[in-house]
Amino acid sequence: MESTGSGPRAIPVVRGKKDRIPTGCKAIDQVLRGGVPCGSVTEIVGESTVGKSQICMQLLLALQRPKSLGGLGGKSLYIHTEGEPPLKRLKKIAEAWAKDGLLRNDSACFDNLYMENSIRSTEDLYSYLLKVGALLERDRSDESRVKVIIIDSIAYLFRDIDGKCKGEVIERAGLLFKVGGLLKCYADKYNIAVIVTNHVVDVVEKSVHHAVKEQNTGGFKSFVSSGRRVVPALGLSWANCVNTRLFVSRRSEGAHRSNVRDLQIVFAPHLPAGISCSYTIGTRGLDSVFHHSEQDFSARQDHPAKRARTELT
């Protein structure tokens, strides 16, 4: 507040436009207004095979694009918690992008990538993130500093939290909240784009109301993927640890799953809820799907607000 003769007067806050990292998929980048923002935590939630890791890999690559194509340069940290990291897939996409002139060479991403795949517990993750903080502080004035942190996935490390005794559940939930706090701190303090992936859990009809009540669903009554009703894992406490939640789902065609996926804004400080787009996964990465049925989508995702669905042309 600034004091004046007539009393206190609020000082206007001037906020600069945040840098964004494109995904390399035109449909997704248009819905996200340029890509994933720096300075915040973005969660990508969905079932397996919908392309969560694929989006993460393309963010790693897009960081190394020429500035004229939206690249920011710098390094990235990829924490992979489930099995072997998809480095072969990342290499293939990098080769395709380099051939198309989107990267200066197919090793640009790997030359600027910190990879960590030895974390097996929540305690390991928290301890590792504390060490990451020292690295970020040391290099904060370096143009080649870390600008992207990805955890793929956060849910895997906390997947058995519901099967623990009450005391351990409280301890694990507290640790989850600490991890979320660190990620938000790093994103804000060092202007980093933090991306985490999360799983979904099935909801049986009798528990729909309770399950949705316990989630930050952005006003949606339900989520559907591959014909199943689902909700994000890790509960409301974790939902409050992220700034943006993106729900990715896979369409169903009768008894079979479609190759078409949908990405939808659940909540975000800079985007309207409900806006969505569609894509497929090809050998060269994510491919935009520009023509699809508005009516089909509305029947699958129910939101109280009128859908401001963007048709991409």
Residue pairs with C-beta under 8 A, 6 or more apart in sequence:
1 8
1 9
1 10
1 11
2 8
2 9
2 10
2 11
3 9
18 37
18 38
18 39
18 40
18 191
19 37
19 38
19 39
19 72
19 191
19 193
20 32
20 33
20 34
20 35
20 36
20 37
20 38
20 70
20 193
21 35
21 36
21 38
21 59
21 62
21 63
21 70
21 72
21 147
21 148
21 193
22 29
22 34
22 35
22 62
22 65
22 69
22 70
23 29
23 32
23 35
23 36
23 55
23 58
23 59
23 62
23 286
24 58
24 61
24 62
24 97
24 102
24 285
24 286
25 55
25 58
25 279
25 285
25 286
25 287
25 288
26 288
26 312
27 263
27 277
27 278
27 279
27 288
27 289
27 290
27 312
28 55
28 263
28 277
28 279
28 286
28 288
29 35
30 277
30 310
30 312
31 263
31 265
31 271
31 275
31 276
31 277
31 310
31 312
32 271
33 270
33 271
34 70
35 59
35 62
35 70
36 42
36 59
36 193
36 195
37 193
37 244
37 270
38 72
38 147
38 187
38 191
38 192
38 193
39 187
39 188
39 191
39 192
39 193
40 184
40 187
40 188
40 193
40 194
40 243
40 244
40 269
41 180
41 183
41 184
41 187
41 194
41 195
41 196
41 241
41 242
41 243
41 244
42 193
42 194
42 195
42 196
42 242
42 243
42 244
42 245
42 246
43 154
43 195
43 196
43 197
43 198
43 232
43 242
43 244
43 245
43 246
44 52
44 55
44 56
44 195
44 196
44 197
44 198
44 246
44 248
45 52
45 197
45 198
45 199
45 200
45 232
45 233
45 245
45 246
45 247
45 248
45 266
46 52
46 199
46 200
46 225
46 247
46 248
46 249
46 250
47 199
47 200
47 225
47 226
47 228
47 230
47 249
47 250
48 199
49 250
49 257
50 225
50 248
50 249
50 250
50 261
51 248
51 261
51 279
51 281
51 286
52 152
52 153
52 197
52 248
53 86
53 152
53 197
54 89
54 281
54 285
54 286
55 248
55 286
56 78
56 150
56 152
56 195
56 197
57 86
57 89
57 90
57 93
57 285
58 93
58 285
58 286
59 76
59 148
59 150
59 193
59 195
60 76
60 78
60 90
60 109
60 113
60 148
60 150
61 90
61 93
61 94
61 97
61 102
61 103
61 109
62 70
62 71
63 71
63 72
63 73
63 74
63 76
63 109
63 112
63 147
63 148
64 71
64 73
64 103
64 104
64 108
64 109
64 112
65 71
65 102
65 103
66 104
67 73
69 102
72 147
73 143
73 144
73 147
74 112
74 143
74 144
74 145
74 146
74 147
74 148
75 112
75 113
75 114
75 144
75 145
75 146
75 147
75 148
76 109
76 112
76 113
76 114
76 146
76 147
76 148
76 149
76 150
77 113
77 114
77 116
77 132
77 146
77 148
77 149
77 150
78 85
78 113
78 114
78 115
78 116
78 150
78 152
79 116
79 117
79 119
79 125
79 128
79 149
79 150
79 151
79 152
80 86
80 115
80 116
80 117
80 152
81 117
81 119
81 120
81 125
81 151
81 152
81 153
81 154
81 156
81 157
82 152
82 153
82 156
84 117
85 115
85 117
87 115
90 109
90 110
91 106
91 110
92 283
93 284
93 285
94 103
94 106
94 107
94 108
94 109
94 110
95 106
96 283
96 284
96 285
97 103
97 106
97 284
97 285
98 104
98 105
98 106
98 108
103 109
112 144
114 146
116 128
118 124
119 125
119 128
119 157
120 157
121 157
122 157
122 158
122 172
122 175
122 176
122 179
123 175
124 157
125 151
125 157
125 179
126 175
126 178
126 179
126 182
129 179
129 182
129 183
129 186
130 182
132 146
132 149
132 186
133 182
133 186
135 146
136 145
136 146
136 186
136 189
136 190
136 192
139 145
139 146
140 190
145 190
146 190
146 192
147 191
147 192
147 193
148 192
148 193
148 194
148 195
149 183
149 186
149 187
149 192
149 193
149 194
149 195
150 194
150 195
150 196
151 183
151 194
151 195
151 196
151 197
152 196
152 197
153 196
153 197
153 198
153 199
154 179
154 196
154 197
154 198
154 234
154 238
155 197
155 198
155 199
155 233
155 234
156 199
158 172
158 176
158 233
158 234
159 199
159 233
161 169
161 172
161 173
161 176
161 234
162 169
164 172
173 237
176 234
176 237
176 238
176 241
177 237
177 238
177 241
179 241
180 238
180 240
180 241
180 242
181 241
183 194
183 196
183 241
184 194
184 241
184 243
186 192
186 194
187 193
187 194
187 243
196 242
198 232
198 233
198 234
198 238
199 232
199 233
200 223
200 225
200 230
200 231
200 232
200 233
201 230
201 231
201 232
201 233
202 228
202 229
202 230
203 211
203 212
203 222
203 229
203 230
203 231
205 229
208 222
208 229
211 231
212 220
212 221
212 222
212 231
214 235
214 236
215 231
215 232
215 235
215 236
215 239
216 236
216 239
216 240
216 245
216 266
216 267
217 223
217 231
217 232
217 266
218 245
218 265
218 266
218 267
218 273
218 303
219 273
219 303
219 304
219 305
220 266
220 273
220 301
220 302
220 303
221 302
221 303
221 304
222 229
222 231
222 301
222 302
223 229
223 230
223 231
223 232
223 247
223 249
223 301
224 230
224 249
224 300
224 301
225 249
225 250
226 249
226 250
226 251
226 252
226 257
227 252
227 257
232 239
232 245
232 247
239 245
243 268
243 269
244 265
244 267
244 268
244 269
244 270
244 271
245 265
245 266
245 267
245 268
246 263
246 264
246 265
246 266
247 263
247 264
247 266
248 261
248 262
248 263
248 264
249 261
249 262
249 264
249 300
249 301
250 257
250 258
250 260
250 261
250 262
251 257
251 258
251 260
251 261
251 262
251 300
252 258
259 280
259 281
260 278
260 279
260 280
260 289
260 292
261 278
261 279
261 280
261 281
262 276
262 277
262 278
262 297
262 301
263 276
263 277
263 278
263 279
264 274
264 275
264 276
264 301
265 271
265 272
265 273
265 274
265 275
265 276
266 273
267 273
272 308
273 303
273 305
274 301
274 303
274 305
274 307
274 308
274 309
275 308
275 309
275 310
276 297
276 301
276 309
276 310
277 288
277 289
277 310
277 312
278 288
278 289
278 292
279 286
279 287
279 288
279 289
280 286
280 287
280 289
281 287
288 312
290 311
290 312
290 313
294 307
294 309
294 311
297 307
297 309
298 307
